[in-house]
């Protein structure tokens, strides 16, 4: 900018100090109509809403949502807690949650508990101090039922997702893990497998326990005895370590069902390093159908658990609970489906 060049009023305080009155005058509507648009009211016609939004941009008006929330006592924010934010499954889950909350005009605060109950409780205290309207929680391993009692005492609506704890008196949304496990077992049996193993998670959560119970029940119903439940693993690298031990057994399994796709992909890599062809010498089935599963070599057969839909349903349930705090608890299970590929 040259020494003699001056800023225009539009680029200085005029835009910073724009008021709702200026927006109304520019749009040719009343202040009340502008307020309705800012509050995302459905009472405003689409054409009028668009004209007001264009005027907001033109005059540079910035809505002070924080002040409006103080006046109304409603924060418009929702807290979401997951145990492993780097897992692609949770990225898809959060996408479903955030898309649903965004349509409703709410802001999503996301925290990674790293499966630490203490870290989880710190986040809940902090967002409660900021007036959060509700919480979606995928509980950290070892969470105390007392946490749920405290949130009830605080009149803080919450929905449990994927993992449940503290009994069945809470709203809960998850894939039907038992159904998915049975699908995997029955598919492998239909392909002639009679020595099937389960590689579970090392974490003691409801989701892990449901898979183990469903696996042992399904293999028994198929006449295969109790089946083989391997020691649990937490990562794809840990999963690879179990492969050599399993294959060294006198009667090794011909197929392995894994707790999730990350464990399954670890098994696939370990097999290939040993010169064993996944899907030919040993069948591998994952869980979740994360994007990477279709691009692995060979492509991974997996149980699709529809995390985007699970997240969307959980967010919708929480919004209903905020509107109707005293209603009966809901338990929603999303039906999975098997995606057959090369392993």
C-alpha positions as CSV (number, residue, x, y, z in Angstrom):
1,X,0.0,0.0,0.0
2,X,1.4,3.4,-1.0
3,X,2.0,6.2,1.5
4,X,-0.8,8.3,0.1
5,X,-3.3,5.4,-0.2
6,X,-6.2,5.4,2.3
7,X,-8.3,2.6,3.5
8,X,-11.9,2.9,2.5
9,X,-14.6,3.0,5.2
10,X,-15.8,-0.4,4.0
11,X,-12.5,-2.1,4.9
12,X,-12.2,-0.5,8.4
13,X,-14.6,0.0,11.2
14,X,-17.7,0.1,9.1
15,X,-17.6,-3.7,8.5
16,X,-16.3,-4.5,12.0
17,X,-19.1,-2.4,13.6
18,X,-21.9,-3.6,11.4
19,X,-25.2,-3.9,13.2
20,X,-28.4,-6.0,12.8
21,X,-30.2,-2.7,11.8
22,X,-27.8,-2.3,8.9
23,X,-28.5,-5.9,7.8
24,X,-32.3,-5.4,8.0
25,X,-32.1,-2.2,5.9
26,X,-29.9,-3.8,3.3
27,X,-32.2,-6.8,3.0
28,X,-35.4,-4.7,3.2
29,X,-36.8,-6.7,6.1
30,X,-37.4,-6.1,9.8
31,X,-34.9,-6.6,12.7
32,X,-37.1,-9.5,13.9
33,X,-36.8,-11.3,10.6
34,X,-33.0,-10.9,10.7
35,X,-33.1,-12.4,14.2
36,X,-35.1,-15.3,13.1
37,X,-32.6,-16.0,10.3
38,X,-29.7,-15.8,12.7
39,X,-31.4,-18.3,15.0
40,X,-32.0,-20.6,12.0
41,X,-35.8,-20.5,12.5
42,X,-37.9,-22.5,10.0
43,X,-40.5,-19.7,10.0
44,X,-38.5,-17.6,7.4
45,X,-39.2,-18.3,3.7
46,X,-36.2,-19.5,1.8
47,X,-36.0,-16.5,-0.5
48,X,-36.1,-14.1,2.4
49,X,-33.4,-16.2,4.3
50,X,-31.1,-16.1,1.3
51,X,-31.6,-12.3,0.9
52,X,-30.8,-11.7,4.6
53,X,-27.7,-14.0,4.4
54,X,-26.4,-12.0,1.4
55,X,-26.9,-8.8,3.3
56,X,-25.1,-10.2,6.3
57,X,-22.1,-10.9,4.1
58,X,-22.4,-7.5,2.3
59,X,-22.3,-5.3,5.4
60,X,-19.9,-7.6,7.3
61,X,-22.1,-8.4,10.2
62,X,-20.8,-11.0,12.7
63,X,-23.4,-12.7,14.9
64,X,-22.3,-12.8,18.6
65,X,-23.6,-16.3,19.2
66,X,-21.9,-16.4,22.6
67,X,-23.9,-13.4,23.9
68,X,-27.1,-14.9,22.4
69,X,-26.4,-18.2,24.2
70,X,-26.0,-16.3,27.5
71,X,-29.3,-14.7,27.0
72,X,-31.1,-17.9,26.1
73,X,-29.3,-20.2,28.5
74,X,-28.7,-22.7,25.5
75,X,-25.1,-23.2,24.4
76,X,-25.8,-25.1,21.1
77,X,-22.8,-27.3,21.8
78,X,-22.5,-31.1,22.1
79,X,-19.6,-33.1,23.5
80,X,-18.4,-36.3,21.8
81,X,-15.8,-38.6,23.5
82,X,-14.1,-41.4,21.6
83,X,-11.2,-43.7,22.8
84,X,-9.1,-43.7,19.7
85,X,-9.4,-40.7,17.4
86,X,-6.7,-41.9,15.0
87,X,-8.7,-45.1,14.1
88,X,-10.4,-44.5,10.7
89,X,-13.6,-46.1,12.1
90,X,-14.0,-43.3,14.6
91,X,-13.3,-40.7,11.8
92,X,-16.3,-42.0,9.9
93,X,-18.4,-42.2,13.1
94,X,-17.6,-38.6,13.9
95,X,-18.6,-37.6,10.4
96,X,-22.1,-39.0,10.9
97,X,-22.4,-37.3,14.3
98,X,-21.1,-33.9,13.1
99,X,-23.3,-33.9,9.9
100,X,-26.4,-34.5,11.9
101,X,-25.6,-31.9,14.6
102,X,-24.6,-29.4,11.9
103,X,-28.1,-29.7,10.2
104,X,-29.6,-28.9,13.6
105,X,-27.3,-25.9,14.1
106,X,-25.2,-27.3,16.9
107,X,-21.4,-27.3,17.3
108,X,-19.5,-30.5,18.1
109,X,-16.7,-30.6,20.7
110,X,-14.6,-33.8,20.2
111,X,-12.2,-35.3,22.7
112,X,-9.9,-38.3,22.6
113,X,-10.0,-40.2,25.9
114,X,-7.1,-42.6,24.8
115,X,-9.1,-45.2,26.8
116,X,-8.3,-43.3,30.0
117,X,-11.3,-42.9,32.4
118,X,-9.5,-40.1,34.2
119,X,-8.9,-38.1,31.0
120,X,-12.5,-38.8,30.0
121,X,-13.9,-37.4,33.2
122,X,-11.7,-34.3,32.9
123,X,-13.2,-33.6,29.5
124,X,-16.7,-34.1,30.8
125,X,-16.1,-31.6,33.6
126,X,-14.6,-29.0,31.3
127,X,-17.4,-29.1,28.7
128,X,-20.0,-29.1,31.4
129,X,-18.5,-25.9,32.7
130,X,-19.0,-24.5,29.2
131,X,-22.7,-25.2,29.2
132,X,-22.7,-28.2,26.8
133,X,-26.2,-29.4,26.1
134,X,-25.4,-33.1,25.9
135,X,-22.8,-35.8,25.4
136,X,-22.2,-38.8,23.1
137,X,-19.7,-41.1,24.8
138,X,-17.9,-44.2,23.6
139,X,-16.7,-45.1,27.1
140,X,-13.1,-45.6,28.0
141,X,-12.1,-49.1,29.2
142,X,-12.7,-49.3,32.9
143,X,-15.2,-46.5,33.1
144,X,-17.1,-46.4,36.4
145,X,-20.9,-46.5,36.4
146,X,-20.7,-43.6,38.9
147,X,-19.9,-41.4,35.9
148,X,-23.4,-42.1,34.5
149,X,-25.0,-41.3,37.8
150,X,-23.2,-38.0,38.0
151,X,-24.3,-37.0,34.6
152,X,-27.9,-37.9,35.5
153,X,-27.6,-35.9,38.7
154,X,-26.4,-32.9,36.6
155,X,-29.4,-33.4,34.3
156,X,-26.9,-33.7,31.4
157,X,-28.4,-35.7,28.6
158,X,-26.1,-38.4,27.2
159,X,-26.0,-41.3,24.7
160,X,-23.6,-44.2,24.9
161,X,-22.3,-45.4,21.6
162,X,-20.5,-48.7,20.6
163,X,-19.6,-49.6,24.2
164,X,-22.1,-49.8,27.1
165,X,-21.4,-49.8,30.8
166,X,-23.4,-49.2,33.9
167,X,-26.5,-51.3,33.0
168,X,-29.2,-51.0,30.4
169,X,-30.9,-47.8,31.7
170,X,-29.2,-45.5,29.2
171,X,-29.7,-44.5,25.6
172,X,-27.4,-46.6,23.5
173,X,-26.5,-46.9,19.8
174,X,-24.2,-49.5,18.2
175,X,-23.8,-51.9,15.3
176,X,-25.2,-55.3,16.1
177,X,-21.8,-56.9,16.8
178,X,-23.3,-60.3,17.7
179,X,-25.1,-60.4,14.3
180,X,-22.0,-59.5,12.4
181,X,-19.9,-62.1,14.2
182,X,-22.5,-64.8,13.4
183,X,-22.5,-63.7,9.8
184,X,-18.7,-64.1,9.5
185,X,-18.8,-67.6,11.2
186,X,-21.6,-68.8,9.0
187,X,-20.0,-67.6,5.8
188,X,-16.7,-69.3,6.6
189,X,-18.5,-72.5,7.5
190,X,-20.4,-72.3,4.2
191,X,-16.9,-72.2,2.5
192,X,-15.9,-75.4,4.1
193,X,-13.9,-74.0,7.1
194,X,-14.1,-76.2,10.2
195,X,-11.1,-74.7,12.2
196,X,-12.0,-71.0,12.8
197,X,-10.3,-68.7,15.3
198,X,-11.2,-65.3,16.7
199,X,-8.6,-62.6,17.3
200,X,-10.3,-60.4,19.8
201,X,-9.4,-57.0,21.1
202,X,-7.2,-56.8,24.2
203,X,-9.6,-54.4,25.7
204,X,-12.2,-55.6,28.2
205,X,-15.2,-53.7,26.7
206,X,-18.8,-54.6,26.0
207,X,-18.0,-54.6,22.3
208,X,-15.2,-57.1,22.7
209,X,-17.2,-59.3,25.1
210,X,-20.2,-59.4,22.7
211,X,-18.0,-60.6,19.8
212,X,-16.4,-63.4,21.9
213,X,-19.8,-64.6,23.2
214,X,-21.3,-64.5,19.7
215,X,-18.3,-66.3,18.2
216,X,-18.3,-69.2,20.7
217,X,-22.1,-69.6,20.4
218,X,-22.0,-69.5,16.6
219,X,-19.2,-72.1,16.2
220,X,-21.0,-74.4,18.6
221,X,-24.3,-74.1,16.7
222,X,-22.3,-75.0,13.5
223,X,-21.0,-78.1,15.2
224,X,-17.4,-76.9,15.6
225,X,-17.1,-77.2,19.3
226,X,-16.0,-74.1,21.3
227,X,-13.8,-72.6,18.6
228,X,-10.4,-71.0,19.2
229,X,-10.3,-67.6,20.9
230,X,-6.7,-66.2,20.6
231,X,-5.1,-63.8,23.0
232,X,-6.4,-60.3,22.5
233,X,-4.5,-57.7,20.6
234,X,-4.6,-53.9,20.5
235,X,-3.0,-52.9,17.2
236,X,-2.2,-54.2,13.7
237,X,1.4,-54.6,14.8
238,X,0.4,-56.8,17.8
239,X,-1.9,-58.8,15.5
240,X,1.0,-59.6,13.2
241,X,3.0,-61.1,16.2
242,X,0.3,-63.7,16.8
243,X,0.4,-65.1,13.3
244,X,3.6,-67.2,13.6
245,X,2.5,-68.7,17.0
246,X,-0.9,-69.7,15.6
247,X,0.5,-71.3,12.5
248,X,3.0,-73.3,14.5
249,X,0.2,-75.2,16.2
250,X,-0.3,-78.9,15.3
251,X,-3.8,-78.2,14.0
252,X,-3.8,-74.5,13.0
253,X,-7.0,-72.7,12.1
254,X,-7.9,-72.3,8.5
255,X,-9.6,-68.9,9.0
256,X,-9.3,-66.0,11.5
257,X,-12.0,-63.5,12.3
258,X,-10.6,-60.3,13.7
259,X,-12.1,-57.8,16.2
260,X,-11.6,-55.0,13.6
261,X,-10.1,-54.2,10.2
262,X,-6.9,-52.8,11.7
263,X,-6.1,-56.2,13.4
264,X,-7.1,-58.0,10.2
265,X,-4.8,-55.9,8.1
266,X,-2.0,-56.6,10.5
267,X,-2.6,-60.3,10.1
268,X,-2.7,-60.0,6.3
269,X,0.7,-58.2,6.2
270,X,2.3,-60.8,8.6
271,X,1.0,-63.7,6.4
272,X,2.4,-62.1,3.2
273,X,5.8,-61.6,4.9
274,X,5.8,-65.4,5.7
275,X,5.0,-66.2,2.1
276,X,1.5,-67.3,3.0
277,X,-1.3,-66.1,0.7
278,X,-4.3,-64.6,2.6
279,X,-7.5,-65.9,1.3
280,X,-5.9,-69.0,-0.2
281,X,-3.7,-70.5,2.5
282,X,-5.6,-68.9,5.4
283,X,-8.8,-66.9,5.3
284,X,-9.0,-63.6,7.2
285,X,-12.2,-61.6,8.0
286,X,-12.1,-58.1,9.5
287,X,-14.8,-55.9,11.1
288,X,-15.9,-52.3,10.2
289,X,-15.2,-52.0,6.5
290,X,-12.9,-49.0,6.9
291,X,-11.8,-47.5,3.5
292,X,-8.3,-49.1,3.7
293,X,-9.9,-52.6,3.7
294,X,-10.9,-52.3,0.0
295,X,-7.4,-51.1,-1.0
296,X,-5.3,-53.7,0.8
297,X,-3.6,-56.4,-1.2
298,X,-5.4,-58.7,-1.2
299,X,-8.6,-56.8,-0.6
300,X,-10.0,-57.6,2.9
301,X,-13.3,-59.5,3.4
302,X,-15.0,-57.7,6.3
303,X,-18.2,-57.0,8.2
304,X,-19.5,-53.5,7.4
305,X,-20.7,-51.9,10.6
306,X,-21.8,-48.6,9.0
307,X,-20.1,-46.1,11.4
308,X,-21.5,-43.0,9.6
309,X,-25.1,-44.3,10.1
310,X,-24.3,-45.3,13.7
311,X,-23.0,-41.8,14.4
312,X,-26.0,-40.1,12.8
313,X,-28.5,-42.2,14.7
314,X,-26.7,-41.5,18.0
315,X,-26.7,-37.7,17.3
316,X,-30.4,-37.8,16.4
317,X,-31.2,-39.8,19.6
318,X,-29.3,-37.3,21.7
319,X,-31.2,-34.4,20.2
320,X,-34.5,-36.2,21.0
321,X,-33.3,-36.7,24.5
322,X,-32.5,-33.1,24.9
323,X,-36.0,-32.2,23.9
324,X,-37.6,-35.0,26.0
325,X,-35.4,-35.6,29.0
326,X,-37.9,-37.9,30.8
327,X,-38.6,-40.3,28.0
328,X,-37.8,-44.0,28.2
329,X,-34.2,-45.1,27.3
330,X,-33.7,-46.3,23.7
331,X,-31.4,-49.0,22.6
332,X,-30.7,-48.9,18.8
333,X,-28.7,-51.7,17.0
334,X,-27.7,-51.1,13.4
335,X,-27.7,-54.3,11.3
336,X,-24.3,-54.9,9.7
337,X,-23.6,-56.8,6.4
338,X,-20.8,-58.9,5.1
339,X,-18.6,-57.5,2.4
340,X,-16.9,-60.5,0.6
341,X,-13.6,-59.6,-1.1
342,X,-10.4,-61.6,-1.6
343,X,-9.3,-62.8,1.9
